[in-house]
Amino acid sequence: MLQGRTAAVLTSITRQYISRAVPVSSASVAGDYGLDVSSATIRNEMVSLEDGGYIIRPHHAAGSMPSDKGYRYYVDTLGRIEMPTAERRMIEHIFHQVEGNLEQWLGLAVTLLAQRVHNVAMVTMPKAPACKFKHLELVSMQDYMALMILVLHGAILRQQLISFDQPMPQAELSGIADKLADAYNGLTASKIRAKKVELSPLEKKITDCILKMMQDEDGKGYEEPYLDGMHYLMNQPEFSSGQKIMGLMGLVEQRKLIEVMLPEGLEGGGVRVVIGSENPENSVHDYSVVISRYGLPEEAFGTIAVVGPTRMPYARAISVVDYMAAMMSRLVAELYGRESLKAEDNKKPEE
């Protein structure tokens, strides 16, 4: 842990470089903090920081800029940051003007996020950690064939044709569907497999089809995220030549951006910051990501993030991502609550 004046010098260099994108001189540091010491003393502190790997200099006579290690120290010492109350209220007002539609919320969230941090923003659709069985229909198509309609939590619907060795009337198919729906309601594939249910050979065949469809759903990668703000990134001085941004553009085109940027252990909640070379993917070492989960951990969760140069306004990005994740979690909770109430109403017998 850096102490006293050394920490103050690093903080000054980091803040000034984030703001101006030019190497910071010792005189500029002294003026920034109003330290009652000479530029020579500041230079000695800068030499110490350079030796410790916290700052780098483009060449010997130039000023200094933070390294990834320096940015990490800066981020770790920021403390709790919140968006201004007026700005939070304005965003809440904008969201409440939009009908309760998840796709519209996601599109609005990514646009507002990009506008407020002037970097790339991305938001993914909420997805269950493991899909859960909700409903099953078996619809007779021919004597020896039926359409299996599997409904999973999160409004996911999958269909598959299934054939039989003997004619199957609709009444018998409906009875099988009702039995399996009652047995498997709310269960994941692993829990269905572990549950002890007495099944006929035909019911076992249908259960195997259900498990295969659920496993396929669980095995899917991340959907293409909602993305906005690429023009902000391209206007950053670091990417003026266009060469450094090619790796990121390639990930966007290959639909792999979210997989590459997603750090391990994000399920624990809170905002995470991954700085430059901390990401194992070489193509994104010029970037940092500020990222958080949102949603309902037991039902469905998505990801919300900001991607920008390592010279990112971290304090601003962290506060906005933190707030937007909390707000999106509330909206998703309200949406799932309404869906649950509708489901309960549909179960009530008619008067």
C-alpha positions as a Markdown table, in Angstrom:
| # | Residue | x | y | z |
|---|---|---|---|---|
| 1 | Met | 0.0 | 0.0 | 0.0 |
| 2 | Leu | 1.4 | 3.4 | -1.0 |
| 3 | Gln | 1.7 | 6.0 | 1.7 |
| 4 | Gly | 1.2 | 9.7 | 2.0 |
| 5 | Arg | 2.8 | 11.9 | -0.7 |
| 6 | Thr | 3.6 | 8.9 | -3.0 |
| 7 | Ala | 0.0 | 7.9 | -3.1 |
| 8 | Ala | -1.1 | 11.5 | -3.7 |
| 9 | Val | 1.3 | 11.9 | -6.6 |
| 10 | Leu | 0.0 | 8.7 | -8.2 |
| 11 | Thr | -3.6 | 9.8 | -7.8 |
| 12 | Ser | -2.7 | 13.2 | -9.3 |
| 13 | Ile | -1.0 | 11.6 | -12.3 |
| 14 | Thr | -3.9 | 9.2 | -12.9 |
| 15 | Arg | -6.6 | 11.8 | -12.6 |
| 16 | Gln | -4.8 | 14.3 | -14.9 |
| 17 | Tyr | -3.9 | 11.6 | -17.5 |
| 18 | Ile | -7.5 | 10.4 | -17.6 |
| 19 | Ser | -8.7 | 13.9 | -18.1 |
| 20 | Arg | -6.2 | 15.2 | -20.7 |
| 21 | Ala | -4.6 | 12.1 | -22.3 |
| 22 | Val | -1.1 | 13.6 | -22.2 |
| 23 | Pro | 1.8 | 12.6 | -20.0 |
| 24 | Val | 1.9 | 14.5 | -16.7 |
| 25 | Ser | 4.9 | 16.5 | -15.6 |
| 26 | Ser | 6.2 | 17.0 | -12.1 |
| 27 | Ala | 5.3 | 20.7 | -12.2 |
| 28 | Ser | 1.7 | 19.8 | -13.2 |
| 29 | Val | 1.5 | 17.4 | -10.2 |
| 30 | Ala | 2.8 | 20.0 | -7.8 |
| 31 | Gly | 0.3 | 22.5 | -9.1 |
| 32 | Asp | -2.6 | 20.1 | -9.0 |
| 33 | Tyr | -2.2 | 19.2 | -5.3 |
| 34 | Gly | -0.6 | 22.5 | -4.1 |
| 35 | Leu | 2.1 | 20.5 | -2.4 |
| 36 | Asp | 4.6 | 22.7 | -0.6 |
| 37 | Val | 7.5 | 20.9 | -2.2 |
| 38 | Ser | 9.7 | 21.4 | -5.2 |
| 39 | Ser | 9.3 | 19.8 | -8.6 |
| 40 | Ala | 12.6 | 17.9 | -7.8 |
| 41 | Thr | 10.9 | 16.3 | -4.8 |
| 42 | Ile | 7.9 | 15.3 | -6.9 |
| 43 | Arg | 10.3 | 13.9 | -9.5 |
| 44 | Asn | 11.9 | 11.7 | -6.8 |
| 45 | Glu | 8.4 | 10.4 | -5.9 |
| 46 | Met | 7.7 | 9.7 | -9.6 |
| 47 | Val | 11.0 | 7.8 | -9.9 |
| 48 | Ser | 9.9 | 5.7 | -7.0 |
| 49 | Leu | 6.5 | 5.1 | -8.6 |
| 50 | Glu | 8.2 | 4.2 | -11.9 |
| 51 | Asp | 10.5 | 1.7 | -10.2 |
| 52 | Gly | 7.5 | 0.1 | -8.5 |
| 53 | Gly | 5.7 | -0.3 | -11.9 |
| 54 | Tyr | 2.9 | 2.2 | -11.1 |
| 55 | Ile | 3.7 | 4.7 | -13.9 |
| 56 | Ile | 5.5 | 4.7 | -17.2 |
| 57 | Arg | 7.1 | 7.3 | -19.4 |
| 58 | Pro | 6.9 | 7.3 | -23.2 |
| 59 | His | 10.5 | 8.4 | -23.3 |
| 60 | His | 13.1 | 9.7 | -20.8 |
| 61 | Ala | 12.3 | 13.5 | -21.1 |
| 62 | Ala | 8.5 | 13.0 | -21.1 |
| 63 | Gly | 6.0 | 13.2 | -18.3 |
| 64 | Ser | 4.4 | 10.1 | -16.8 |
| 65 | Met | 1.3 | 8.1 | -17.3 |
| 66 | Pro | -0.3 | 5.3 | -15.2 |
| 67 | Ser | 0.5 | 1.7 | -16.0 |
| 68 | Asp | -2.2 | -1.0 | -15.5 |
| 69 | Lys | -0.8 | -1.4 | -12.0 |
| 70 | Gly | -1.2 | 2.3 | -11.4 |
| 71 | Tyr | -4.8 | 2.2 | -12.6 |
| 72 | Arg | -5.5 | -0.7 | -10.4 |
| 73 | Tyr | -4.2 | 1.1 | -7.3 |
| 74 | Tyr | -6.3 | 4.1 | -8.3 |
| 75 | Val | -9.5 | 2.1 | -8.7 |
| 76 | Asp | -9.0 | 0.1 | -5.5 |
| 77 | Thr | -8.7 | 3.4 | -3.5 |
| 78 | Leu | -11.6 | 5.2 | -5.0 |
| 79 | Gly | -14.1 | 4.2 | -2.3 |
| 80 | Arg | -17.9 | 4.2 | -2.6 |
| 81 | Ile | -19.1 | 6.4 | -5.5 |
| 82 | Glu | -22.7 | 7.3 | -6.2 |
| 83 | Met | -24.4 | 9.1 | -9.1 |
| 84 | Pro | -25.8 | 12.6 | -8.4 |
| 85 | Thr | -29.4 | 12.4 | -7.1 |
| 86 | Ala | -30.7 | 14.6 | -9.9 |
| 87 | Glu | -29.2 | 12.4 | -12.6 |
| 88 | Arg | -30.6 | 9.2 | -11.0 |
| 89 | Arg | -34.1 | 10.8 | -10.8 |
| 90 | Met | -33.9 | 11.8 | -14.5 |
| 91 | Ile | -32.9 | 8.3 | -15.6 |
| 92 | Glu | -35.7 | 6.8 | -13.5 |
| 93 | His | -38.2 | 9.2 | -15.1 |
| 94 | Ile | -37.1 | 8.2 | -18.6 |
| 95 | Phe | -37.5 | 4.5 | -17.8 |
| 96 | His | -40.9 | 4.9 | -16.4 |
| 97 | Gln | -42.0 | 6.6 | -19.6 |
| 98 | Val | -41.3 | 3.3 | -21.4 |
| 99 | Glu | -43.9 | 0.5 | -21.4 |
| 100 | Gly | -42.8 | -2.5 | -19.3 |
| 101 | Asn | -41.1 | -4.3 | -22.1 |
| 102 | Leu | -37.7 | -6.0 | -21.5 |
| 103 | Glu | -36.3 | -5.4 | -25.0 |
| 104 | Gln | -37.2 | -1.7 | -24.8 |
| 105 | Trp | -35.6 | -1.5 | -21.3 |
| 106 | Leu | -32.4 | -3.1 | -22.5 |
| 107 | Gly | -32.1 | -0.8 | -25.6 |
| 108 | Leu | -32.7 | 2.3 | -23.4 |
| 109 | Ala | -30.2 | 1.1 | -20.8 |
| 110 | Val | -27.4 | 0.6 | -23.3 |
| 111 | Thr | -28.0 | 4.0 | -24.9 |
| 112 | Leu | -28.1 | 5.9 | -21.6 |
| 113 | Leu | -25.1 | 4.1 | -20.3 |
| 114 | Ala | -23.0 | 5.0 | -23.5 |
| 115 | Gln | -24.1 | 8.6 | -23.4 |
| 116 | Arg | -23.1 | 9.0 | -19.7 |
| 117 | Val | -19.6 | 7.4 | -19.9 |
| 118 | His | -18.7 | 8.3 | -23.6 |
| 119 | Asn | -17.5 | 4.8 | -24.2 |
| 120 | Val | -18.9 | 1.5 | -25.4 |
| 121 | Ala | -21.8 | 0.1 | -23.4 |
| 122 | Met | -23.2 | -3.4 | -23.6 |
| 123 | Val | -26.2 | -5.1 | -21.9 |
| 124 | Thr | -27.2 | -8.8 | -22.3 |
| 125 | Met | -30.7 | -10.3 | -22.0 |
| 126 | Pro | -31.4 | -11.9 | -18.6 |
| 127 | Lys | -30.9 | -15.6 | -18.7 |
| 128 | Ala | -31.5 | -18.3 | -16.1 |
| 129 | Pro | -28.3 | -19.8 | -14.6 |
| 130 | Ala | -29.9 | -23.2 | -15.5 |
| 131 | Cys | -33.2 | -23.4 | -17.4 |
| 132 | Lys | -36.2 | -24.7 | -15.4 |
| 133 | Phe | -39.1 | -26.7 | -16.6 |
| 134 | Lys | -42.4 | -24.9 | -16.7 |
| 135 | His | -45.0 | -26.6 | -18.9 |
| 136 | Leu | -45.4 | -29.4 | -21.4 |
| 137 | Glu | -47.8 | -30.0 | -24.2 |
| 138 | Leu | -48.1 | -33.1 | -26.5 |
| 139 | Val | -50.1 | -32.4 | -29.6 |
| 140 | Ser | -51.1 | -35.3 | -31.9 |
| 141 | Met | -50.0 | -34.7 | -35.5 |
| 142 | Gln | -50.5 | -38.2 | -36.9 |
| 143 | Asp | -51.3 | -41.6 | -35.3 |
| 144 | Tyr | -47.6 | -42.3 | -34.8 |
| 145 | Met | -46.3 | -38.8 | -34.3 |
| 146 | Ala | -46.8 | -35.8 | -31.9 |
| 147 | Leu | -45.4 | -32.3 | -31.5 |
| 148 | Met | -43.8 | -31.8 | -28.1 |
| 149 | Ile | -44.0 | -28.2 | -26.9 |
| 150 | Leu | -41.7 | -27.5 | -23.9 |
| 151 | Val | -42.0 | -24.2 | -22.0 |
| 152 | Leu | -39.2 | -23.1 | -19.8 |
| 153 | His | -39.0 | -20.4 | -17.2 |
| 154 | Gly | -38.1 | -17.0 | -18.8 |
| 155 | Ala | -40.7 | -17.4 | -21.6 |
| 156 | Ile | -38.5 | -19.8 | -23.5 |
| 157 | Leu | -40.4 | -22.2 | -25.8 |
| 158 | Arg | -38.9 | -25.2 | -27.6 |
| 159 | Gln | -40.6 | -27.6 | -30.0 |
| 160 | Gln | -39.8 | -31.0 | -31.3 |
| 161 | Leu | -41.5 | -33.8 | -33.2 |
| 162 | Ile | -41.5 | -37.2 | -31.5 |
| 163 | Ser | -42.5 | -40.6 | -33.0 |
| 164 | Phe | -44.1 | -43.6 | -31.5 |
| 165 | Asp | -44.2 | -47.4 | -32.1 |
| 166 | Gln | -48.0 | -47.5 | -31.8 |
| 167 | Pro | -50.9 | -45.1 | -32.4 |
| 168 | Met | -51.3 | -42.5 | -29.6 |
| 169 | Pro | -54.7 | -40.8 | -29.1 |
| 170 | Gln | -54.7 | -37.2 | -28.0 |
| 171 | Ala | -56.3 | -38.0 | -24.6 |
| 172 | Glu | -53.5 | -40.4 | -23.7 |
| 173 | Leu | -50.9 | -37.8 | -24.8 |
| 174 | Ser | -52.5 | -35.1 | -22.7 |
| 175 | Gly | -52.5 | -37.4 | -19.7 |
| 176 | Ile | -48.8 | -38.1 | -20.1 |
| 177 | Ala | -48.0 | -34.4 | -20.5 |
| 178 | Asp | -50.0 | -33.5 | -17.4 |
| 179 | Lys | -48.2 | -36.2 | -15.3 |
| 180 | Leu | -44.7 | -35.1 | -16.4 |
| 181 | Ala | -45.6 | -31.4 | -16.0 |
| 182 | Asp | -46.7 | -32.0 | -12.4 |
| 183 | Ala | -43.6 | -34.1 | -11.6 |
| 184 | Tyr | -41.0 | -31.7 | -13.2 |
| 185 | Asn | -42.5 | -28.3 | -12.5 |
| 186 | Gly | -39.8 | -25.8 | -11.6 |
| 187 | Leu | -36.9 | -28.3 | -11.8 |
| 188 | Thr | -33.6 | -28.0 | -13.7 |
| 189 | Ala | -32.4 | -30.8 | -15.9 |
| 190 | Ser | -30.1 | -32.2 | -13.2 |
| 191 | Lys | -33.0 | -32.3 | -10.7 |
| 192 | Ile | -35.3 | -34.0 | -13.2 |
| 193 | Arg | -32.6 | -36.6 | -13.7 |
| 194 | Ala | -32.3 | -37.2 | -10.0 |
| 195 | Lys | -36.0 | -37.3 | -9.2 |
| 196 | Lys | -37.5 | -40.7 | -8.5 |
| 197 | Val | -40.6 | -40.9 | -10.7 |
| 198 | Glu | -42.2 | -44.2 | -11.9 |
| 199 | Leu | -42.3 | -43.9 | -15.7 |
| 200 | Ser | -43.5 | -46.1 | -18.5 |
| 201 | Pro | -41.2 | -46.7 | -21.4 |
| 202 | Leu | -43.0 | -44.1 | -23.4 |
| 203 | Glu | -42.8 | -41.5 | -20.5 |
| 204 | Lys | -39.1 | -42.3 | -20.2 |
| 205 | Lys | -38.6 | -41.6 | -23.9 |
| 206 | Ile | -40.4 | -38.3 | -23.6 |
| 207 | Thr | -38.4 | -37.4 | -20.5 |
| 208 | Asp | -35.2 | -38.1 | -22.3 |
| 209 | Cys | -36.3 | -35.7 | -25.1 |
| 210 | Ile | -37.1 | -33.0 | -22.4 |
| 211 | Leu | -33.7 | -33.4 | -20.8 |
| 212 | Lys | -32.0 | -33.2 | -24.2 |
| 213 | Met | -33.8 | -29.9 | -25.1 |
| 214 | Met | -33.0 | -28.5 | -21.6 |
| 215 | Gln | -29.3 | -29.4 | -21.9 |
| 216 | Asp | -29.1 | -27.8 | -25.3 |
| 217 | Glu | -30.6 | -24.6 | -23.9 |
| 218 | Asp | -28.2 | -24.6 | -20.9 |
| 219 | Gly | -25.2 | -25.2 | -23.3 |
| 220 | Lys | -25.9 | -22.1 | -25.4 |
| 221 | Gly | -23.4 | -19.3 | -25.2 |
| 222 | Tyr | -24.2 | -15.7 | -24.5 |
| 223 | Glu | -26.6 | -14.0 | -26.8 |
| 224 | Glu | -25.4 | -11.1 | -28.8 |
| 225 | Pro | -25.5 | -8.1 | -26.4 |
| 226 | Tyr | -27.2 | -4.8 | -27.0 |
| 227 | Leu | -24.3 | -2.5 | -28.0 |
| 228 | Asp | -23.9 | 1.2 | -28.3 |
| 229 | Gly | -21.3 | 3.9 | -28.1 |
| 230 | Met | -18.6 | 2.6 | -30.5 |
| 231 | His | -18.4 | 6.1 | -32.0 |
| 232 | Tyr | -17.3 | 7.4 | -28.6 |
| 233 | Leu | -14.5 | 4.9 | -28.4 |
| 234 | Met | -13.3 | 5.7 | -32.0 |
| 235 | Asn | -13.0 | 9.4 | -31.0 |
| 236 | Gln | -10.6 | 8.6 | -28.1 |
| 237 | Pro | -7.0 | 9.7 | -28.7 |
| 238 | Glu | -5.7 | 6.2 | -28.1 |
| 239 | Phe | -7.6 | 4.9 | -31.1 |
| 240 | Ser | -7.1 | 7.7 | -33.6 |
| 241 | Ser | -5.0 | 5.6 | -35.9 |
| 242 | Gly | -7.6 | 2.9 | -36.1 |
| 243 | Gln | -5.2 | 0.1 | -35.6 |
| 244 | Lys | -5.8 | -0.5 | -31.9 |
| 245 | Ile | -9.5 | -0.8 | -32.3 |
| 246 | Met | -9.4 | -3.6 | -34.8 |
| 247 | Gly | -9.1 | -6.3 | -32.2 |
| 248 | Leu | -12.3 | -5.1 | -30.5 |
| 249 | Met | -14.1 | -4.7 | -33.7 |
| 250 | Gly | -13.2 | -8.3 | -34.6 |
| 251 | Leu | -14.7 | -9.5 | -31.3 |
| 252 | Val | -17.9 | -7.6 | -32.0 |
| 253 | Glu | -18.2 | -9.1 | -35.5 |
| 254 | Gln | -17.5 | -12.6 | -34.2 |
| 255 | Arg | -20.1 | -12.0 | -31.4 |
| 256 | Lys | -17.5 | -12.9 | -28.8 |
| 257 | Leu | -17.1 | -9.6 | -27.0 |
| 258 | Ile | -19.1 | -10.5 | -23.9 |
| 259 | Glu | -17.4 | -13.9 | -23.5 |
| 260 | Val | -14.0 | -12.3 | -23.7 |
| 261 | Met | -14.8 | -9.4 | -21.3 |
| 262 | Leu | -16.7 | -11.4 | -18.7 |
| 263 | Pro | -14.5 | -12.0 | -15.6 |
| 264 | Glu | -14.6 | -15.1 | -13.5 |
| 265 | Gly | -16.5 | -14.9 | -10.2 |
| 266 | Leu | -18.9 | -12.2 | -11.4 |
| 267 | Glu | -21.8 | -14.2 | -9.9 |
| 268 | Gly | -20.8 | -12.9 | -6.5 |
| 269 | Gly | -22.4 | -9.5 | -7.3 |
| 270 | Gly | -21.2 | -6.0 | -7.3 |
| 271 | Val | -19.2 | -4.0 | -9.9 |
| 272 | Arg | -16.0 | -5.5 | -11.1 |
| 273 | Val | -13.2 | -3.6 | -13.0 |
| 274 | Val | -10.8 | -5.5 | -15.3 |
| 275 | Ile | -7.9 | -3.3 | -16.4 |
| 276 | Gly | -5.9 | -3.9 | -19.6 |
| 277 | Ser | -3.6 | -6.8 | -19.2 |
| 278 | Glu | -5.6 | -8.2 | -16.3 |
| 279 | Asn | -7.8 | -9.7 | -19.1 |
| 280 | Pro | -6.2 | -13.0 | -20.4 |
| 281 | Glu | -7.3 | -12.1 | -24.0 |
| 282 | Asn | -4.4 | -10.3 | -25.7 |
| 283 | Ser | -6.6 | -8.5 | -28.2 |
| 284 | Val | -8.2 | -6.4 | -25.4 |
| 285 | His | -5.1 | -5.4 | -23.4 |
| 286 | Asp | -5.7 | -1.8 | -24.5 |
| 287 | Tyr | -9.1 | -1.7 | -22.9 |
| 288 | Ser | -10.7 | -1.8 | -19.5 |
| 289 | Val | -14.2 | -3.1 | -18.6 |
| 290 | Val | -16.5 | -2.0 | -15.8 |
| 291 | Ile | -19.1 | -4.8 | -15.4 |
| 292 | Ser | -21.8 | -6.0 | -13.2 |
| 293 | Arg | -24.6 | -8.6 | -13.1 |
| 294 | Tyr | -28.2 | -7.5 | -12.8 |
| 295 | Gly | -31.5 | -9.4 | -12.4 |
| 296 | Leu | -32.7 | -12.1 | -10.1 |
| 297 | Pro | -30.0 | -14.7 | -9.2 |
| 298 | Glu | -32.5 | -17.6 | -8.8 |
| 299 | Glu | -34.5 | -16.7 | -11.9 |
| 300 | Ala | -32.5 | -14.9 | -14.5 |
| 301 | Phe | -29.6 | -12.5 | -14.7 |
| 302 | Gly | -27.9 | -10.4 | -17.3 |
| 303 | Thr | -24.7 | -8.4 | -17.6 |
| 304 | Ile | -24.3 | -4.7 | -18.0 |
| 305 | Ala | -20.9 | -3.2 | -18.8 |
| 306 | Val | -18.8 | -0.3 | -20.1 |
| 307 | Val | -15.8 | -0.9 | -22.3 |
| 308 | Gly | -13.2 | 1.8 | -22.9 |
| 309 | Pro | -9.5 | 2.6 | -23.0 |
| 310 | Thr | -7.5 | 1.9 | -19.8 |
| 311 | Arg | -7.6 | 5.7 | -19.6 |
| 312 | Met | -11.2 | 5.4 | -18.5 |
| 313 | Pro | -13.0 | 7.8 | -16.1 |
| 314 | Tyr | -13.3 | 4.9 | -13.6 |
| 315 | Ala | -15.2 | 6.8 | -10.9 |
| 316 | Arg | -17.9 | 7.9 | -13.3 |
| 317 | Ala | -18.1 | 4.5 | -15.0 |
| 318 | Ile | -18.3 | 2.6 | -11.7 |
| 319 | Ser | -21.1 | 4.8 | -10.3 |
| 320 | Val | -23.2 | 4.6 | -13.5 |
| 321 | Val | -22.8 | 0.8 | -14.0 |
| 322 | Asp | -23.6 | 0.3 | -10.3 |
| 323 | Tyr | -26.8 | 2.4 | -10.5 |
| 324 | Met | -28.0 | 1.0 | -13.8 |
| 325 | Ala | -27.5 | -2.6 | -12.6 |
| 326 | Ala | -29.5 | -1.9 | -9.5 |
| 327 | Met | -32.3 | -0.2 | -11.5 |
| 328 | Met | -32.4 | -3.0 | -14.1 |
| 329 | Ser | -32.6 | -5.6 | -11.3 |
| 330 | Arg | -35.7 | -3.8 | -9.9 |
| 331 | Leu | -37.3 | -3.7 | -13.3 |
| 332 | Val | -36.7 | -7.4 | -13.9 |
| 333 | Ala | -38.1 | -8.2 | -10.5 |
| 334 | Glu | -41.2 | -6.2 | -11.3 |
| 335 | Leu | -41.5 | -8.0 | -14.6 |
| 336 | Tyr | -41.2 | -11.4 | -13.2 |
| 337 | Gly | -43.6 | -10.5 | -10.4 |
| 338 | Arg | -46.2 | -9.5 | -12.9 |
| 339 | Glu | -45.7 | -12.8 | -14.8 |
| 340 | Ser | -46.1 | -14.8 | -11.6 |
| 341 | Leu | -49.3 | -13.0 | -10.8 |
| 342 | Lys | -50.6 | -13.7 | -14.3 |
| 343 | Ala | -49.7 | -17.4 | -14.0 |
| 344 | Glu | -51.6 | -17.6 | -10.7 |
| 345 | Asp | -54.6 | -15.9 | -12.2 |
| 346 | Asn | -54.6 | -18.4 | -15.1 |
| 347 | Lys | -54.6 | -21.3 | -12.6 |
| 348 | Lys | -57.7 | -20.0 | -10.8 |
| 349 | Pro | -60.9 | -22.0 | -11.7 |
| 350 | Glu | -63.5 | -20.0 | -13.6 |
| 351 | Glu | -66.5 | -18.9 | -11.5 |
